Amino acid sequence: MKKNIFYWSPCLNPVGTVKSTLNSAISLKKFNKNYNVSIINVCGEWDDYKEKLYKNSINLIDLNFKYFNILPKRGFLASRLSYIIIFFLSFLPLYFLLKKQKPNKIILHLITSLPLTLLILFKFQTGFILRISGYPKLNIFRKFFWKLSSNKIKIITCPTLELKKDLENQNIFKQDNLYYLPDAIISIKDLTKKNNIPEFFNSFKDKRVILSAGRLTRQKNFSYLINEFSDFLKNNSEFVLIILGEGEDKKLLSKLIVNKNLTEKIFLLGFKKDIFNYMKNSEIFILSSLWEEVGFVIVEAAMCNTFVISSDCPNGPKEFLNNGENGILFKNNSNKSLSKSLTNYCNLGKEKIFSDKITLKKKAKKYTIYSHYLVLNRLLLM
Protein backbone atom coordinates (compact mmCIF):
# COMPACT_ATOMS: atom_id res chain seq x y z
CA MET A 1 0.00 0.00 0.00
CA LYS A 2 1.28 3.46 -0.89
CA LYS A 3 2.17 5.84 1.91
CA ASN A 4 0.69 9.34 1.94
CA ILE A 5 3.17 12.13 2.71
CA PHE A 6 1.95 15.70 3.22
CA TYR A 7 4.07 18.87 3.21
CA TRP A 8 3.04 21.94 5.22
CA SER A 9 4.99 24.98 4.00
CA PRO A 10 2.92 28.17 3.65
CA CYS A 11 5.54 30.52 2.14
CA LEU A 12 4.77 34.24 1.88
CA ASN A 13 7.77 34.98 -0.35
CA PRO A 14 9.83 32.94 -2.85
CA VAL A 15 12.53 32.18 -0.27
CA GLY A 16 14.82 29.16 -0.22
CA THR A 17 12.24 27.18 1.75
CA VAL A 18 10.03 27.08 -1.35
CA LYS A 19 12.79 25.39 -3.32
CA SER A 20 13.66 23.12 -0.40
CA THR A 21 10.03 21.98 -0.01
CA LEU A 22 9.49 21.55 -3.72
CA ASN A 23 12.69 19.59 -4.34
CA SER A 24 12.10 17.42 -1.28
CA ALA A 25 8.63 16.49 -2.50
CA ILE A 26 9.96 15.84 -6.01
CA SER A 27 12.71 13.60 -4.66
CA LEU A 28 10.23 11.33 -2.88
CA LYS A 29 8.01 10.96 -5.91
CA LYS A 30 10.86 10.57 -8.38
CA PHE A 31 12.82 7.88 -6.56
CA ASN A 32 10.05 5.93 -4.83
CA LYS A 33 6.75 5.07 -6.50
CA ASN A 34 5.34 3.85 -3.18
CA TYR A 35 4.71 7.42 -2.01
CA ASN A 36 1.71 9.61 -2.69
CA VAL A 37 3.10 13.10 -2.14
CA SER A 38 0.97 16.19 -1.51
CA ILE A 39 1.67 19.82 -0.71
CA ILE A 40 -1.00 21.66 1.28
CA ASN A 41 -1.97 24.87 -0.50
CA VAL A 42 -2.99 26.88 2.53
CA CYS A 43 -4.26 30.08 0.89
CA GLY A 44 -3.08 29.97 -2.72
CA GLU A 45 0.64 30.42 -2.07
CA TRP A 46 1.48 27.37 -4.22
CA ASP A 47 -0.74 28.26 -7.19
CA ASP A 48 2.21 29.48 -9.28
CA TYR A 49 3.82 26.04 -9.00
CA LYS A 50 0.83 23.99 -10.19
CA GLU A 51 2.38 23.12 -13.54
CA LYS A 52 5.65 21.91 -12.02
CA LEU A 53 3.81 19.92 -9.35
CA TYR A 54 1.60 18.32 -11.99
CA LYS A 55 4.61 17.35 -14.13
CA ASN A 56 6.15 15.62 -11.11
CA SER A 57 2.88 13.88 -10.08
CA ILE A 58 2.65 15.81 -6.81
CA ASN A 59 -0.83 16.58 -5.49
CA LEU A 60 -1.85 20.08 -4.43
CA ILE A 61 -4.45 20.13 -1.67
CA ASP A 62 -6.41 23.39 -1.39
CA LEU A 63 -7.02 23.93 2.31
CA ASN A 64 -9.02 27.12 2.22
CA PHE A 65 -10.26 29.94 -0.01
CA LYS A 66 -7.57 31.87 -1.92
CA TYR A 67 -6.50 34.95 0.04
CA PHE A 68 -2.73 34.82 -0.53
CA ASN A 69 -2.63 37.87 -2.82
CA ILE A 70 -4.17 40.18 -0.22
CA LEU A 71 -1.88 39.13 2.66
CA PRO A 72 0.71 41.74 3.75
CA LYS A 73 4.16 40.29 3.08
CA ARG A 74 6.89 42.92 3.38
CA GLY A 75 8.44 43.76 6.71
CA PHE A 76 8.56 42.01 10.07
CA LEU A 77 5.22 43.27 11.42
CA ALA A 78 3.38 42.66 8.14
CA SER A 79 4.60 39.08 7.87
CA ARG A 80 3.70 38.39 11.50
CA LEU A 81 0.18 39.68 10.87
CA SER A 82 -0.09 37.30 7.91
CA TYR A 83 1.08 34.40 10.08
CA ILE A 84 -1.67 35.19 12.60
CA ILE A 85 -4.29 35.33 9.85
CA ILE A 86 -3.11 32.01 8.41
CA PHE A 87 -3.11 30.44 11.88
CA PHE A 88 -6.73 31.28 12.68
CA LEU A 89 -8.18 30.72 9.22
CA SER A 90 -6.42 27.37 8.83
CA PHE A 91 -6.90 25.92 12.32
CA LEU A 92 -10.10 23.98 11.70
CA PRO A 93 -9.49 23.19 7.99
CA LEU A 94 -6.11 21.61 8.82
CA TYR A 95 -7.60 19.69 11.75
CA PHE A 96 -10.35 18.20 9.59
CA LEU A 97 -7.95 17.46 6.73
CA LEU A 98 -5.62 15.45 8.97
CA LYS A 99 -8.52 13.65 10.64
CA LYS A 100 -10.13 12.75 7.33
CA GLN A 101 -7.10 11.99 5.14
CA LYS A 102 -4.92 10.42 7.88
CA PRO A 103 -1.60 10.83 6.02
CA ASN A 104 1.22 8.61 7.23
CA LYS A 105 3.51 11.61 7.73
CA ILE A 106 3.31 15.38 7.53
CA ILE A 107 6.54 17.36 7.13
CA LEU A 108 6.36 20.84 8.67
CA HIS A 109 8.50 23.61 7.16
CA LEU A 110 6.97 27.03 7.91
CA ILE A 111 4.42 28.53 10.33
CA THR A 112 4.82 25.31 12.29
CA SER A 113 3.04 26.78 15.33
CA LEU A 114 -0.34 25.82 13.85
CA PRO A 115 0.21 22.09 13.19
CA LEU A 116 2.18 21.79 16.44
CA THR A 117 -0.70 23.38 18.37
CA LEU A 118 -3.05 20.81 16.86
CA LEU A 119 -0.59 18.08 17.80
CA ILE A 120 -0.52 19.30 21.41
CA LEU A 121 -4.31 19.52 21.68
CA PHE A 122 -5.46 16.45 19.74
CA LYS A 123 -4.48 12.91 18.81
CA PHE A 124 -3.70 12.04 15.21
CA GLN A 125 -2.75 8.85 13.41
CA THR A 126 -0.24 10.92 11.44
CA GLY A 127 3.44 11.15 12.31
CA PHE A 128 4.69 14.76 12.52
CA ILE A 129 8.17 15.65 11.23
CA LEU A 130 9.45 19.08 12.23
CA ARG A 131 11.93 20.71 9.86
CA ILE A 132 13.96 23.43 11.60
CA SER A 133 15.77 25.61 9.08
CA GLY A 134 17.66 28.87 8.99
CA TYR A 135 18.82 30.40 12.25
CA PRO A 136 15.86 30.14 14.66
CA LYS A 137 15.67 32.68 17.45
CA LEU A 138 15.22 30.63 20.57
CA ASN A 139 13.07 33.04 22.55
CA ILE A 140 11.20 31.96 25.67
CA PHE A 141 7.93 31.41 23.77
CA ARG A 142 9.50 29.23 21.07
CA LYS A 143 11.45 27.16 23.62
CA PHE A 144 8.31 26.61 25.69
CA PHE A 145 6.24 25.73 22.64
CA TRP A 146 8.80 23.26 21.27
CA LYS A 147 9.26 21.73 24.70
CA LEU A 148 5.50 21.30 25.07
CA SER A 149 5.22 19.45 21.76
CA SER A 150 8.53 17.58 21.93
CA ASN A 151 7.08 14.37 23.39
CA LYS A 152 4.77 13.99 20.40
CA ILE A 153 7.34 14.82 17.71
CA LYS A 154 9.41 11.75 16.91
CA ILE A 155 11.58 13.27 14.17
CA ILE A 156 13.18 16.72 14.01
CA THR A 157 15.45 17.41 11.03
CA CYS A 158 18.18 20.05 10.68
CA PRO A 159 19.92 21.25 7.49
CA THR A 160 23.32 21.64 9.20
CA LEU A 161 25.29 19.75 11.81
CA GLU A 162 25.91 23.04 13.61
CA LEU A 163 22.19 23.64 14.08
CA LYS A 164 21.70 20.04 15.24
CA LYS A 165 24.45 20.51 17.83
CA ASP A 166 22.93 23.82 19.00
CA LEU A 167 19.55 22.17 19.53
CA GLU A 168 21.16 19.28 21.38
CA ASN A 169 22.82 21.78 23.74
CA GLN A 170 19.48 23.53 24.32
CA ASN A 171 18.03 20.22 25.55
CA ILE A 172 14.60 21.00 24.10
CA PHE A 173 14.11 17.78 22.16
CA LYS A 174 15.30 14.28 22.86
CA GLN A 175 18.69 13.96 21.22
CA ASP A 176 17.72 10.64 19.63
CA ASN A 177 14.94 12.46 17.76
CA LEU A 178 17.27 15.00 16.11
CA TYR A 179 18.59 14.17 12.62
CA TYR A 180 20.84 15.85 10.09
CA LEU A 181 19.08 16.15 6.73
CA PRO A 182 20.80 18.30 4.05
CA ASP A 183 18.45 20.31 1.89
CA ALA A 184 17.48 19.12 -1.59
CA ILE A 185 19.18 21.95 -3.47
CA ILE A 186 20.68 20.52 -6.64
CA SER A 187 18.91 18.84 -9.53
CA ILE A 188 21.63 17.27 -11.68
CA LYS A 189 19.30 17.48 -14.67
CA ASP A 190 19.06 21.28 -14.34
CA LEU A 191 22.77 21.66 -13.67
CA THR A 192 23.89 19.75 -16.74
CA LYS A 193 21.88 21.81 -19.21
CA LYS A 194 23.90 23.49 -21.95
CA ASN A 195 25.91 26.49 -20.78
CA ASN A 196 24.45 29.48 -22.60
CA ILE A 197 26.59 32.52 -21.90
CA PRO A 198 24.29 35.38 -20.77
CA GLU A 199 24.36 38.39 -23.06
CA PHE A 200 25.67 40.55 -20.22
CA PHE A 201 29.05 38.83 -20.34
CA ASN A 202 29.61 39.80 -23.98
CA SER A 203 30.02 43.42 -22.88
CA PHE A 204 32.63 42.56 -20.25
CA LYS A 205 34.95 40.07 -21.92
CA ASP A 206 37.97 41.96 -20.59
CA LYS A 207 36.63 41.99 -17.00
CA ARG A 208 36.75 39.51 -14.13
CA VAL A 209 33.21 38.89 -12.92
CA ILE A 210 32.14 38.50 -9.29
CA LEU A 211 28.60 37.26 -8.71
CA SER A 212 26.19 37.40 -5.79
CA ALA A 213 22.51 36.46 -5.67
CA GLY A 214 19.52 36.39 -3.36
CA ARG A 215 16.50 38.40 -2.31
CA LEU A 216 17.36 42.06 -1.87
CA THR A 217 16.66 42.11 1.86
CA ARG A 218 18.50 43.00 5.04
CA GLN A 219 19.42 39.35 5.64
CA LYS A 220 21.50 39.16 2.46
CA ASN A 221 23.50 42.27 3.50
CA PHE A 222 24.13 43.53 -0.04
CA SER A 223 24.83 47.09 1.16
CA TYR A 224 27.84 45.71 3.03
CA LEU A 225 28.93 43.84 -0.11
CA ILE A 226 28.71 47.03 -2.20
CA ASN A 227 30.75 49.02 0.31
CA GLU A 228 33.42 46.34 0.57
CA PHE A 229 33.63 45.87 -3.20
CA SER A 230 34.01 49.64 -3.58
CA ASP A 231 37.05 49.51 -1.28
CA PHE A 232 38.50 46.50 -3.12
CA LEU A 233 38.11 48.25 -6.51
CA LYS A 234 40.62 50.95 -5.57
CA ASN A 235 43.44 48.55 -6.45
CA ASN A 236 41.56 46.02 -8.61
CA SER A 237 39.78 47.88 -11.39
CA GLU A 238 39.57 44.78 -13.63
CA PHE A 239 36.64 43.38 -11.60
CA VAL A 240 32.88 43.98 -11.92
CA LEU A 241 30.12 42.84 -9.56
CA ILE A 242 26.74 41.39 -10.58
CA ILE A 243 23.92 41.04 -8.05
CA LEU A 244 20.91 38.91 -9.04
CA GLY A 245 17.59 39.12 -7.26
CA GLU A 246 14.56 41.25 -6.41
CA GLY A 247 13.34 42.61 -3.09
CA GLU A 248 12.35 45.55 -0.95
CA ASP A 249 15.92 46.93 -0.71
CA LYS A 250 16.35 47.42 -4.45
CA LYS A 251 15.88 51.21 -4.42
CA LEU A 252 18.20 51.59 -1.43
CA LEU A 253 20.92 49.53 -3.12
CA SER A 254 20.53 51.33 -6.44
CA LYS A 255 20.92 54.68 -4.67
CA LEU A 256 24.04 53.43 -2.86
CA ILE A 257 25.61 52.37 -6.16
CA VAL A 258 24.87 55.76 -7.72
CA ASN A 259 26.22 57.65 -4.69
CA LYS A 260 29.49 55.74 -4.94
CA ASN A 261 29.76 56.37 -8.71
CA LEU A 262 29.83 52.62 -9.37
CA THR A 263 27.10 52.31 -12.02
CA GLU A 264 29.70 50.95 -14.47
CA LYS A 265 31.11 48.48 -11.93
CA ILE A 266 28.11 47.10 -10.02
CA PHE A 267 24.98 45.82 -11.75
CA LEU A 268 21.61 44.89 -10.26
CA LEU A 269 20.17 42.58 -12.92
CA GLY A 270 17.03 41.42 -11.12
CA PHE A 271 15.80 37.84 -10.87
CA LYS A 272 17.20 35.39 -13.44
CA LYS A 273 15.90 31.88 -14.08
CA ASP A 274 19.18 30.86 -15.70
CA ILE A 275 21.29 31.49 -12.60
CA PHE A 276 23.52 28.47 -13.34
CA ASN A 277 24.66 30.14 -16.56
CA TYR A 278 25.67 33.22 -14.58
CA MET A 279 27.52 31.09 -12.03
CA LYS A 280 29.35 29.05 -14.68
CA ASN A 281 30.64 32.25 -16.31
CA SER A 282 31.66 34.07 -13.12
CA GLU A 283 35.06 33.77 -11.44
CA ILE A 284 33.92 34.25 -7.84
CA PHE A 285 30.64 33.88 -5.98
CA ILE A 286 30.16 35.91 -2.78
CA LEU A 287 27.67 35.23 0.02
CA SER A 288 27.43 38.29 2.28
CA SER A 289 24.45 37.18 4.40
CA LEU A 290 23.98 37.97 8.08
CA TRP A 291 22.59 34.45 8.56
CA GLU A 292 21.86 31.38 6.40
CA GLU A 293 20.95 27.74 6.91
CA VAL A 294 23.66 26.62 4.53
CA GLY A 295 23.21 29.07 1.69
CA PHE A 296 21.60 27.45 -1.36
CA VAL A 297 23.47 29.74 -3.73
CA ILE A 298 26.95 28.77 -2.49
CA VAL A 299 26.10 25.08 -2.94
CA GLU A 300 24.90 25.81 -6.48
CA ALA A 301 27.98 27.95 -7.18
CA ALA A 302 30.25 25.15 -5.96
CA MET A 303 28.57 22.70 -8.34
CA CYS A 304 29.18 25.21 -11.15
CA ASN A 305 32.95 25.27 -10.41
CA THR A 306 32.82 28.85 -9.15
CA PHE A 307 35.15 29.85 -6.31
CA VAL A 308 33.18 30.67 -3.14
CA ILE A 309 33.82 33.49 -0.67
CA SER A 310 31.34 33.67 2.22
CA SER A 311 30.66 35.40 5.52
CA ASP A 312 31.14 33.20 8.57
CA CYS A 313 27.51 33.83 9.53
CA PRO A 314 25.44 31.31 11.42
CA ASN A 315 24.39 28.64 10.69
CA GLY A 316 25.81 26.79 7.69
CA PRO A 317 28.31 28.50 5.36
CA LYS A 318 31.39 27.93 7.50
CA GLU A 319 30.39 24.28 7.87
CA PHE A 320 30.04 23.94 4.09
CA LEU A 321 33.40 25.66 3.48
CA ASN A 322 35.06 23.56 6.19
CA ASN A 323 35.93 26.67 8.21
CA GLY A 324 37.51 28.31 5.18
CA GLU A 325 39.76 25.45 4.10
CA ASN A 326 37.83 24.98 0.84
CA GLY A 327 37.07 28.58 -0.05
CA ILE A 328 37.44 31.85 1.86
CA LEU A 329 35.50 32.94 4.94
CA PHE A 330 35.37 36.56 6.09
CA LYS A 331 34.17 37.95 9.40
CA ASN A 332 30.43 38.55 9.24
CA ASN A 333 29.55 42.21 8.56
CA SER A 334 33.03 43.37 9.64
CA ASN A 335 34.57 46.48 8.07
CA LYS A 336 37.34 45.67 5.54
CA SER A 337 37.02 41.92 6.15
CA LEU A 338 35.48 41.08 2.76
CA SER A 339 37.71 43.48 0.80
CA LYS A 340 40.77 41.86 2.40
CA SER A 341 39.41 38.41 1.55
CA LEU A 342 39.06 39.43 -2.08
CA THR A 343 42.65 40.66 -2.06
CA ASN A 344 43.72 37.34 -0.51
CA TYR A 345 41.93 35.51 -3.32
CA CYS A 346 43.91 37.47 -5.90
CA ASN A 347 47.10 36.26 -4.23
CA LEU A 348 46.14 32.58 -4.24
CA GLY A 349 47.95 30.26 -6.60
CA LYS A 350 46.07 28.56 -9.44
CA GLU A 351 46.60 25.12 -7.89
CA LYS A 352 45.02 26.19 -4.58
CA ILE A 353 42.01 27.73 -6.34
CA PHE A 354 41.54 24.62 -8.48
CA SER A 355 41.90 22.30 -5.48
CA ASP A 356 39.35 24.27 -3.41
CA LYS A 357 36.81 24.25 -6.23
CA ILE A 358 37.14 20.48 -6.76
CA THR A 359 36.85 19.70 -3.04
CA LEU A 360 33.83 21.94 -2.60
CA LYS A 361 32.09 20.50 -5.65
CA LYS A 362 32.45 17.01 -4.19
CA LYS A 363 31.00 18.22 -0.90
CA ALA A 364 28.07 19.86 -2.71
CA LYS A 365 26.94 16.49 -4.05
CA LYS A 366 25.34 15.61 -0.73
CA TYR A 367 22.84 18.41 -1.46
CA THR A 368 21.44 16.75 -4.58
CA ILE A 369 17.80 15.71 -4.55
CA TYR A 370 18.86 12.04 -4.67
CA SER A 371 21.14 12.35 -1.63
CA HIS A 372 18.31 14.14 0.19
CA TYR A 373 15.90 11.36 -0.74
CA LEU A 374 18.16 8.63 0.65
CA VAL A 375 18.20 10.22 4.10
CA LEU A 376 14.56 11.31 4.14
CA ASN A 377 13.32 7.92 2.97
CA ARG A 378 15.15 6.24 5.85
CA LEU A 379 13.48 8.65 8.31
CA LEU A 380 10.03 8.06 6.83
CA LEU A 381 10.43 4.31 7.34
CA MET A 382 11.13 4.72 11.08
PyMOL commands that set and color helices and strands:
alter all, ss='L'
color gray80, all
select helices_A, chain A and resi 16-31+47-55+68-70+76-101+113-121+140-149+161-170+175-177+188-191+199-202+218-220+222-233+250-259+275-280+296-303+317-320+337-346+350-367+369-380
alter helices_A, ss='H'
color red, helices_A
select strands_A, chain A and resi 3-8+35-41+59-62+105-108+127-131+155-158+178-180+208-213+239-244+266-270+284-287+307-311+328-330
alter strands_A, ss='S'
color yellow, strands_A
deselect
rebuild
show_as cartoon
